Amino acid sequence: MNARELIAALGGVPKLVKLTGLTEGRIYQWQTGNYIPRAWLKFFRARYPRKVAWDELVLADHPPRKVGSVLKTDPESQSSRDEDRERKK
């Protein structure tokens, strides 16, 4: 189960916006980056201990790096950008 599936299982973006007080944009960033901050995961797990198979949750270990105004989550594209930078030096 990834972040998108977890958010859906917990009621979707609108429900999480009401529950957390966060913006829709923030919840969508969690989906895009497949990352949910540890504190929020603890909150959701405490609130909904049986609603999801918590042991099957597979998320990124850290938030995606933000470059400009775009979230970069694809490691392949990152490595090719790093190679381009090295060539330009």
Secondary structure as UniProt FT lines:
FT   HELIX           3..9
FT   TURN            10..11
FT   HELIX           13..20
FT   HELIX           24..33
FT   HELIX           38..47
FT   TURN            49..51
FT   HELIX           54..56
FT   STRAND          65..67
FT   TURN            68..69
FT   STRAND          70..72
FT   HELIX           75..88
//
